[in-house]
Amino acid sequence: MDCNGTALIPISTAQPLTVHPPLISSYNDRIRPLLDAVDRLRNLKVMKEGIQLPTIVVVGDQSAGKSSVLESLAGISLPRGHGICTRVPLIMRLQSHPDPDPQLFLEYLEKTVQTDEAHVADDIEEATREIAGNAKGISHVPLTLVVKKNGVPDLTMVDLPGITRVPVHGQPENIYEQIRDIIMEYITPEESIILNVLSATVDFSTCESIRMSQTVDKTGLRTLAVATKADKAPEGLLEKVTNDDVNIGLGYVCVRNRIGDESYEEARVEEWKLFENHPLLSKIDKSIVGIPVLAQKLVQIQATIISKCLPNIVNQINDKLSSYVSELKSMPQSFDSVAEALTAFMRILSTAKESLKKIFLRGEYDEYPDDKEMHCSARLAEMLNQYSDELQSKGEGENEPEFNFLVEEIQILEEARGIGLPNFLPRTAFLTILQSKVKRISHTPVEFVNRVWGYVEGVVVSVLMQQTDNYPQLQYSTRRAAHNLIAKMREQSVDRVMEIVEMEKLTDYTCNPAYLAMWNTLMLNQSKFMEIIGNNYLPSIMTIEGYGQVEIGHLRQFKNVVQEAFDLKMRIIAYWKIVLRDWLT
């Protein structure tokens, strides 16, 4: 499946093999410009920007014969040995080159190293040590090998470390997990073609590389399998590649590994003889055997995936470019004079002022639709409702238990006795109770003011930081200025609230008609109250409209002062409701 959702059609036709089949196909001249474009994009590291490039990824279990396949395609020797030979992603860029003298060089760690066929394996090992260290660990940092040689197919492939489960001496204990992570990184993108190298000597369904590829390509539509070491296990190979028990959508190619000191030309001749004359292997369709067929299939698959994906890649690059250009335009311009800097600063303040007006005064939050903390009307309303609930609960929740009704008032009246006219309540008694109630809740308005200003400061600073985002040199001083200004205004507000609280302690005056209305309503209960006080046989529990149920039996011993105490209590209740209402408005 390519990046546009188009299935890659398996290639089942190939020209009859000759003794010296060429590795280059007719696709080379047409695919080379596209492949060069993709390679240039790879060098520009566009994949780090999230843009996936068409890639042939070579995977296989350890000792499956990956190196032999790649050597046969490239016509050069790669590092050999026991254990993991490939310890970093090896990007092989093969380019057909008319010059009879091959050109080889390595690119890694921001440098280019010239090499040749005789020393390329040693130079790859040296570069690997520089990248991954002298031990046997692996690295995600890629190494690029460019091979410009007459007769090679135009291909770009990524050879990944062979899969091993058991770490050997010098390898980390989690070597399998590290290799798996690298392989999954490269084979997961839909643009990747998986070249799965399998040894003919094993059951394909037990290969770890098959299991990994199936996790990302369940249908196998972007997986091509290479069965190596056909000469070592010819029995049953035909059934393996024709039954396809492991879902290889792009088909199989069977090859013979180069043996000993055979030249690549000799190895191809021997391979041709093997599949032509062997009693079992000769039965395999000639369209799926041999390195030349593999080269042709890879070139055609590569051409298809690149031609399909390139338009989408161009669109992604254009989108990224537009995004970065927009970001660049939003960055601060350089100023040549103080006047230009001052103009920019005033523009920032003007924009921030307009944003704050929208947030605080008009209740608009279109600039911050997802940040609920910036929806100021709703948040301030929540704080005001919370303050109202706290004030009501602390102010009106101060009622004494029902069996203590009027005890405080009687005690205060007894202490306030002096020379005065009958039926006049002592003003000092009223003020004493009022001051006690004010003192109990005096901290609540102050806490509310501090809470509101703390929220306002957070909003103001957020707006200013957003407006000065492109001017980091301004942010510290802007934040400090906002903090200082709001701290000053907070202090003024707290002082004003405390002044109001202190005024309530000193005066008992109100013009609000609601006070008299409430007091008159409460005093309608006085006659029934006095009746119960005067008659010991009546129930001692009564309900006072506007206050609640109270126990009054204990008040019969204070008959000389209880009527005044009741009047004082009702006045305090009526007046306190006015106080709380004023503090809320």
N, C-alpha and C positions, 0 to 999 in steps of 0.2 A: 504494500500500500504506500503510495507516495504522499507528499505533504498536502496534496490537493484532494486526497481521498481516492485517487485512481489506482486500481490494482496493477502491479507490475506483472506483465504476462511472461511466464516462463519461456525461455528460448530453447527450443527442442531441435532446431535444425542447424547443421554445420556442414561445411564442405568436407569432402573426404580427405583424410589426412595423407600427406606425403611424407617422405623420409625427412624432409627439411621444411616443416610447416612454418610460416612466418608468425611471429607473435603480434605483429601490428595488424590492425584491420582497416577496412575502408572508412571506419568511423573516425580515425585519428585526426584527419584534417578538419573535420567538422567539430569534433568534440574539444580540440585543443584550446580554442579561444574561450569556450565556456569554462573549461577546467582551469585555465589560467585566471579567469575572473574569480572563480570560487577560491582558488589558492591565494589570490591577493586579499580577498576578504578574510580568509583564515589568518593570514599574516597580520591583518589589521585588528585581529582579535574581536571581531564583531560578535562571536559567540558569547563573549563576556557580557554583551549587551542584551542577551536573551534571544538573539537571532540564530536559529539553528541552520547549519549548512549541510548539504547532501554529503554523506561520508560513507565510505566502505570500511566497516569495522571488522577486523580480523580477530576472532576469538577461538579458543580451543583449550582443552585440558593439557596439562603439562606433558610433553613428549608425544603430542598428537601429530607433530610434523609441520607446525606452522612455519617455522624458519625455512624448511625445505621448500615449501610451496612458494614463499615469498622470494627465496633465492632463485628459484626457477623462473619466476615472472620477471625479476629484475636482472638476472644474469650476473649477480655478484654474491660474494660470501658474507653471511651475517654471523654474529657471535654464536658459538656453539659451546656446549658443556653440560655438566650435570646440574640439576636444579633449575631455577628460573634464569633464563638467558635474557629475556626482555624484562627490565625492571622499571621502565618508564614508557609512556605511550610513544611509540615510534611512528611518526607520520612519514610515510614513504611517498614521495612525489616522483613518479616515473614519467619521463618525457622522451618521446622518440626524437632522435637527434641525427641529422645527416652526416655529421663529422665522424669519421672512423675512430677518433680518439675520444673515449668517454670522459665526461666531466662529472665529478662527484664532489659534493660538499655537504657539511653538516651545519645546521642552524639551531642554536640553543643559547639560553641565558643572554640574549641580546648580542650574540656574536656569530660570525660565520667562519667555519674552518674548512679549508680545502683538503681533499683527500683523494685517494685513488683506489683501484680495485684491489691492489695488493695489501693496502693498509686500512681499508674501510672498516673491517671487523674490529681491529684494535682501536681505531679512532672512536667507534661507537661505544666500545667498552670504557674508554677513557672519558668520553662525554657523559656516559651514564654514571660513572663514579663522581664526576663533578656535580651532577644533578641530585643523585640519590645517596651519595656517600659510599664509603669503601666497604661497608657491610653488605648484607644481602637483602636489605629492605627495598621498598619500592617508593615511587613518587608520582604525583599527579602532573608534574611539570613535563611538558612534551619535548621530544627531541625530533627534529625534522631532518630527514635524509633526502637530498635531491639527487636523482640519478638521470643524467642526460646521456642517452646511449642509443646507438643505432640498433633498431630492431625491437626495442622494448615497447609494450603497449602504453598508451597515454592513460595513466591511472594515478589516483591519489588514494592511498589506503592508510588506515591507522592500525598498527599492530599492537595489541595489548598483552600484558603479562599472562603467561599460561596459568591455568587454574590449578592450585594445589591445596590440599586440605591439611597436610601434615608439615609443620615448619621444620626445617633442618637447622643445623647449627649456624647461628648468626642471623637467623630470621626472627622477626617478632612473632609472639605467640598468636596474634590475630592476623597473620598473613593472609588467611583465606578471606576474612572480612574486608581487608584492605583491597585485595584484588577484585573481590566482588563489587565493591563500591566504585572502583574505576571502570569496570566493565559496564555496570548499570548506567553510569553517567554517560557513556558513549552510545550504548545501544538503545536507550529509552526513547530519544527523539524519533518522531515518525519519519524524519528525513534520513535516518541512518539505514544503510543496507548491511545486514549481518552476514559476514562470510564465516561460516562455522566449519572449522577444520576438525574432522573426525578420523580417528585411526580405524582402518578396516579390521584391525585385530580385536576390537571390542564390540560389545553390543551398544548400538547408538543410543538406545533409550536410557542407558546408565550413565551417559556422559553428562558431566556437570555443566558444560557449555550449552548443551541442548536444553537443560532445565532452566538456565538463566535466560536464554533467548526466548523460550516459550512464555516466560512471565511477562514479556513486553510485546511479543509478537505471537499471540496464541494461534492464529491461523497460518503463520509461516509465510505470509505474502511478501515479506521483505527479508527472507532468510534464504541464502544459497549455501549448500553444504558441499564440502570437498572431502572425499574419502581418500585418505593417503595410505601408503604402504599396501597397495593392492597386491603386489607380488608376495607379500608376507602372509596374507590370508585370503586367497582367492575363493575358498569355499564359502558359499552363501552370500557373496558380495552382490551378485545379481539380484537375489531376493531382497536384500536390504534396501537397495536403491530403487527397486520397482514397487515394493510393497509400501514403502514410505510410512512406517509406523509412527514417525515423530513429526509429521506435518512440516515438510520442507517445501514451501510454496514455490520457490524459484528453481527447484530441482537440485540434482546432484551432478557432480563431476568427479570421476574416479581418476586418480593419478598415481604414478610411480615415483617414489623419492629417489633423488640422485644418490648413488652409492659410491663411497670411497673417493678416489681421485678422478672420477669421471668428469669430463668437461660437460658443460651444459648442452653442447651439441650432441655429444655422445649419449648423454642421459635421455635426450629427446628421441634419439634413434632407438635406444633400448626400450623406451616406453612404448613407442609405436609398435615394435616387434612383439612386446608383451601382450598388448591388447589385440594384436592381429593374429597371433599364433597360439596363445595359451588356450588349452581345451575348455577352460571355464570362463576366463576373462574375455575371450573372443566373442562370446555370446552377448556381451553387453553392447548396447547400441553405441555406434561410433560417435553419435552426437553428444555423448556425455562422458567421453574419456579423453584424457590428455591435457597437458598444460596449455597448448594452443587453443583448445576449446574453452578452457577456463578463462584465458585472457580475452577471448572474443566475447564470452558471456559477460564478464565484468565490464568491459568497455561499453557494450550495448546497454546493460543495466544502468551504468553510471550516466550514460548519455540521456537515457529516459528520465531518470530521477532529477538530473540537473535541469533539463529543459522544462520539466513540470514545476519544479520548485523555484526556479530563478525569478519568475514574475512576482511570486509572493515575497521572496527575499527582498526584491527591489522595493516593494510596497512597505515592508517592515523598516527598511533602511530610511525610506523617505519619511515615515512616521516618526522614527527616532530623530532624524535630522530636524524635522519641524518642531519636535518637542524641545530639543536642545537649543535651537535658534530662538524659540520663544523664551526659554529660560535665560539665554544670553541677553536678550533684549530687556528682560526684567532686572538684570543686574545693574548696579549703580554705574553711572557714567563718571568718567574722570573730570574733575573740576580744575579749571585753569585760573580761577580767581576766587577771592572771598565772596564777591557778589554772587557768583554762580552757586557756591556752596550755601549761601544764605537763602537764595531763592529756592533751592531744593529743600532746605530745612523748613521753610515756611510752607511749602507745598505739602510736606509730610504732616505738619501740624494741622493744616487745613483739612486734609483727608481724614486724619484721626478725629478731628473735631466733628466732622460730618458723620462719621461712623458712630461716635458716642451719642450724638443727637438722635440718630435712628434707634440706637439700642435703648437709651434711657428715657427719652422724651416721647418718641413715637411708637415704641414697643415693637420695632421691626427687627427681624433677625435673619434676613435673607443672606447676609454675608457669612453667617455661621449656622446654617440649617441643621447640622448634625451635632453641634456642640451645645448641649442643653444649659451649660453653665453661662452661656452668653445670651440666653433668652431671659433678659433682665426683668421684664414685666412679670413673668410667671415666678421667677425666683424671689423677687422682692415681695410679691403677694404672699408667697409661701412663708417668708420670714415674718411678715406682718401678722398673718394668721397665727403663726406659732407664738409670737409675742402676745397677741390678744389672749390666746388660751392660757399662757403662763400667768399673765396678769390676773385674769379672772380666777384661775384656780388658786393662786397664792393670795389674792385679795379677798375673794368671797369664801375661800376655803378656810378662813381663819375662825369660822364660827365655833364657839366653844361646845363641848359635849352638851347634850340636852339637859343633863342634870346639873350643869354649871350655869344655866341661863341666868343672866343679870348679876352674877356674883361679882364680876369685875366692876360693873357700873356701881353697885352698892358700895363696894370698898372705896372707890374713888370719890363718890358723893360724901361718904362719911369723912374722908380726909379733906374735902373741899368746903366743909361747913364754915360759915362765918356770918357776919352781920349782913343782912340783905332782906329784900322784900319777899313775902311768901309767894309760892308758885313760880318763882323765877329760878331756872336752872343755872347753877354756877358755870360761867364760861370756862373757868379753868378745868373743870371736869371734862367738858366736851373736848377741849384742846389736848388734854392729857391722853385721852383715848385715841383721838385723831393722830397725834404724833406717834403713838405706839404702832398704829396700823401702817402709817406711812414709812416708818423706819423698817418694818418687816419686809417691805417689798421695794425699798428704794434702790436696791442693786439691779432689779430687773430692767428698768428703762435704760440704765447705763450699759448693761450687757447687750441689750438690743441695739443701741447706737453703735457700739464697737463691732458687733456682728455685721451690721449693714455697711459700715465704712470698710471693714475688711473685705466684704464681697465687692464693693465698688472699686476698691484698689485693685483687686484681682482682674476685674473686667478692663479697667483703664490700662493697666500694664499690659494685658494681653493684646489690646488694640494697638498700643504704641509699639510693642515688640513686632507685631505683624507689619506695621507700616515702616519700621526701621530695619526690617529683616535684611535688606541689602546694604545696610550701613552699620556693620557690627561695631564700629568705633563710636557710634551714637548711642548704642543700646544701654550701656552701663550708665552713662550720664542721664539719659532719658528716664530710665527706671528709677534712678536716685531722685531726680527732680519730681517725678510723680509721687514717689513715696513721701518725700518731704512735704509736698503741698497737701496731700491727703492727710498726713499726720497732723498738720496744722489745723485743717478743717475738722478733723475728728476731735481734736482737743477742744475746739470752740463748741462743737455740738455737745460733747460730754459736759462741759462747763454750763451750757445753757440748760441741759436736762437736770443737772444737779441743782441749779438755781430754782427751777420749777419745783423740784422735790422739796427743797428747803422752804419755799414760799408756802407750800401746803402745810408745813408744820407750824407756820406762824399765823395763819389766817383761817377763819372759818366762814368765809363769805362767798355767796353765789347769787347770781341773778337768774339762774336757770329755773324756769317755772316747774320743771320736772321734779325739783326737790320738794316743793310744797305738795305737789300732787302725790308723790310717793309717800311722804310723811302722813298726809291725811288718810291715805289708804291703809297704811299700817296702823294708825291710831284708831281705826274702826274696831280693832281687836281689843282695845283697852277695857271697855265696859265688861266684856266677857271675862277678861283676865282678872279684873278686880273682883268680879263676882266669885270666881273660883278661889281667889286668895281669901275672901271673907267667909267662905263656907267650907268648913273642914270635911263635910260629907260629900262634896262634889269630887269627881275624879280629878286627880292632880296633873293629868296630861292634857294638853290642848294644842291645837294646830293654829299657828299664826299665819294668816294669808300673806304671802310675799316673803316669808322667812322659813317656816317649817314647823315640825312638831317639837315641843319642848316639855320638860318636866318642871313644874312650878311649885310642887308641894313644899320644897325646902324654903320657899320665899315667904311663907305665912308668918315666920318669926320676925320679918322685917316690914311689917305693915305700915310703919310710919314713913318709910322711904321708898317702898317698892313702886309706888305710882310714879315718882320722879325718875326712878331707875328705868322703868318701862319707857317713859317719854324720851329719856336720854338715849336709850338703845335704839328706838325707832328713828330718832334724828340722825344718829350715827349711820344707821343702815341706809337711809335716804341720801345723806350727804356723800357717803362713800361710793355709792353708785355714780354720782356725778363726778367724783374725783377720778375714778377708773375710766369713765367715758372721756374725760378731758385728756387723760394720759394716752389714750388710744388715738386721739385725733390731733 
